[in-house]
């Protein structure tokens, strides 16, 4: 899933050819475009869903942020083609992009807002 909402896929991330990035991902792997995923500080965001085999192995989606160059895009395509979450180990280079989105995942809660009474 590729975020193309609020901040991802817009001029906010300068120097990135967002259309070319989306086209490259689509040429290599199945892609679903998403509205804003609410993690704008990590733009551009790609959430890699596990395949049926990955889900059977207990895998969860892997969220990758700051995917802003052709090399990172190629690394994502290569990992998904190799099987993705639960099937192929996350390449060391993609570990640098992986993050836990707030409020998502098993047992995770969004951070407390300190500005509430």
N, C-alpha and C positions, 0 to 999 in steps of 0.2 A: 504494500500500500504506500503510495507516494503522496505526501501532503502537498497540495497546491492551493491552500487557502490563504489566510490572512498574510503571512510573511514568507512562507515557502513558495518558491516559484514566482516571485515578484522582484522588482528592481531593488528590494531591500538588500538582497544578497548580490552585490555588484560583482560584475566580472564572470557571472555564471550564465551560460546559455541554457536556460531552463528547458526550452523546447527540445534542444539536442539531448539533454540529459534524459528527459522523459522518453524520447524516441529510442535512445540507446537501451534504456531499461526494457522498453516494450519489445525491442528486437531480440533481446536475450532471454527474457523471463516473463511470465504472466504478471501484469500490472493492473492495479486498481487505483484510480485517482481519488483522493479524499479531499473533503473540505478541511478547514482548519482543525488540527489535532491538539490545539492549545498548548503547544510547547515551542512557541515562537523563538525563544532564546536559543533553540537548537537548529534553526532553519539552515538548510533544507533537511527535512525528516523523511526517512524511509523506514517503515515498519514491516519487517519480514515475517510473514505468517508461516507456521510449519505446514508441511505437506501432510497428507493422511498418514504416511509412515512416521513422520515426525510427531504428529499428535498421538499416535499409538505408543510412541516411546516416551510420552509425557512432556514433550517440548511445548514451550510457550512462545508467543511472538517475541522477536528481538527488535528493539527500537534502536535505530542508528540516527545520530544527529550530525550536523555540520558536514553533510555529504555534498560538498561544494566543488569538487574537481573531478576530472575525467578518470583519474586513477582510482579514486574512491568508488565511483560508479562501476568501474570494471571489477573491482574487488567484490562489490555486492553481487553483480551478475555471476561472477565465477563461483561464489559461495552458494548462491541459490541453485545454480546448475549442478553443483556437486551434491545437492540434497537439502541444504539449508538447515534450519533449527531441528535438532533431534536426530539428524541423519549425518550431517557433516559437521565437524568441529568448526566453531567460529574462528576464522583466521586471526592470528595475532594482530595484524594491522587493523582489522575491523573492531577489535576490542577497544581501540582508542576512540571509536565512534559510538560504541554502545552506551546506552543510558537507560535508567528506569524512569519512565514517565510518571509524574505525580498522579496519585489516585488510581493507578491501574496495576493490575497484577494481583496475585493471590496474597491476601493479608496486608496489602499496602493501602494506605490512606493518603489523601492529599495533605500537604503541609498545613499546619494550623495558621490561620490568618491572625496576626497580632493586632490588626486595626479594628477588629470587632469588639463590641462591648461585652 
